[in-house]
């Protein structure tokens, strides 16, 4: 059972809180992910579209997380949508805001990032530093940017 010993919510510390993980990706299918594992989310690309996966990648990532930690609460934070044969992604500053929201709005303990940016921005650097100071683990499958990732406590799978 995945749990977060000592997680602090509303001023109390408990040993039995489930781990909450943000999946910053294409969303995930509510048909594939059990309702009991879904802890909300938001589409930052097209708010009216909701968080249902338009590409399949976010669902695959969420499924892998649940295979390894079946009690994890997942938050779908949509940074990319597939429409008209192309992936549409938020800009780097919006992406930085998603990282911060994962912690401040959704209370995530882990952030999974499946997107990358070739451009380094101050906003991205500050967002990563902010969540790192909060003790949140970031797992990145691609580089956010070399200078953002440099000397950071980020698990990177390349």
C-alpha positions in Angstrom: 0.0 0.0 0.0 1.4 3.4 -1.0 1.0 5.9 1.8 2.8 9.0 2.9 3.8 8.7 6.5 3.9 12.1 8.1 2.0 14.0 5.4 0.7 17.2 6.7 -2.8 18.4 5.8 -4.7 21.1 7.6 -2.3 21.2 10.4 -2.5 17.6 11.4 0.0 14.8 10.7 -1.2 11.3 9.9 0.5 8.1 8.9 -2.2 6.7 6.7 -2.7 9.4 4.0 -2.6 8.0 0.5 0.1 9.4 -1.8 -1.4 11.9 -4.2 0.4 12.2 -7.6 -0.1 14.8 -10.3 0.1 13.5 -13.8 1.0 16.5 -16.0 0.2 15.1 -19.4 -2.7 14.5 -21.8 -5.2 13.7 -19.0 -6.5 10.2 -18.4 -9.5 8.1 -19.4 -12.0 7.6 -16.6 -12.9 4.3 -18.3 -9.3 3.0 -17.7 -8.6 4.5 -14.3 -10.7 3.5 -11.4 -12.9 6.3 -10.0 -11.5 5.7 -6.5 -8.1 6.7 -7.7 -9.1 9.9 -9.3 -8.7 13.0 -7.2 -9.7 15.7 -9.6 -7.8 17.8 -12.1 -7.9 20.5 -14.7 -7.4 21.0 -18.4 -5.0 24.0 -18.8 -5.1 23.9 -22.6 -8.8 23.9 -23.3 -10.8 24.2 -20.1 -14.1 23.2 -21.8 -12.6 19.8 -22.8 -12.2 18.5 -19.3 -9.5 16.0 -18.3 -10.4 13.0 -20.5 -7.3 11.8 -22.4 -7.3 12.8 -26.1 -4.1 11.0 -26.9 -3.6 8.0 -24.6 -0.2 8.9 -23.1 -1.5 10.3 -19.8 -3.7 7.2 -19.4 -0.7 5.0 -20.0 1.4 6.9 -17.4 -1.5 6.8 -14.8 -1.8 3.0 -15.4 1.9 2.5 -14.8 1.7 4.5 -11.6 -1.3 2.4 -10.4 0.4 -0.9 -11.3 3.2 0.0 -8.9 1.2 1.9 -6.2 -2.4 0.8 -6.5 -3.7 3.1 -3.7 -2.3 6.3 -5.2 -4.7 9.2 -5.7 -4.2 10.6 -9.2 -4.7 14.2 -10.3 -5.0 14.8 -14.1 -3.4 18.1 -14.9 -3.7 18.5 -18.7 -0.8 20.3 -20.3 -1.3 18.8 -23.9 -4.3 17.9 -25.9 -4.5 16.1 -29.3 -6.8 17.9 -31.7 -6.9 18.0 -35.5 -4.0 15.6 -35.8 -1.6 17.6 -33.7 -0.6 17.9 -30.0 -1.3 21.3 -28.6 0.7 22.2 -25.5 0.7 25.0 -23.0 3.6 27.5 -22.9 6.4 27.3 -20.4 5.0 29.9 -18.0 1.6 28.2 -17.9 3.4 24.9 -17.3 5.2 26.4 -14.4 1.9 27.4 -13.0 0.6 23.8 -13.3 3.6 22.6 -11.3 2.8 25.0 -8.5 -0.9 24.2 -8.7 -0.1 20.5 -8.3 1.1 21.3 -4.8 -0.9 24.4 -3.7 -4.3 23.5 -5.2 -4.2 19.7 -5.4 -1.9 18.8 -2.5 0.2 16.4 -4.5 3.2 14.6 -3.0 4.6 13.5 -6.4 4.5 15.3 -9.7 5.0 13.2 -12.9 6.0 15.3 -15.9 5.9 13.9 -19.4 6.7 17.1 -21.3 9.8 19.0 -22.1 10.7 22.5 -23.1 13.7 23.5 -25.1 13.6 27.0 -23.6 14.6 27.7 -20.0 12.4 30.2 -18.2 12.7 31.8 -14.9 9.1 30.8 -14.1 10.0 27.1 -14.7 13.1 27.3 -12.6 11.2 29.0 -9.7 8.3 26.5 -9.9 10.7 23.5 -9.6 12.6 25.2 -6.7 9.3 26.0 -5.0 8.0 22.4 -5.1 11.4 21.0 -4.1 11.4 23.2 -1.0 7.9 21.8 -0.2 9.4 18.3 -0.3 7.5 17.2 -3.4 9.2 14.6 -5.7 9.2 15.4 -9.4 9.6 12.6 -11.9 10.4 13.9 -15.4 10.5 11.7 -18.5 12.1 14.4 -20.6 14.2 17.4 -19.7 12.3 20.4 -18.6 15.5 22.2 -19.7 19.1 21.5 -18.9 19.5 24.4 -16.5 16.1 23.8 -14.7 17.2 20.2 -14.1 20.8 20.9 -13.2 21.6 20.3 -9.6 17.9 19.5 -8.7 16.6 16.6 -6.8 14.5 15.4 -9.8 14.2 11.8 -10.9 14.7 11.9 -14.7 14.0 9.0 -17.1 15.4 9.8 -20.5 
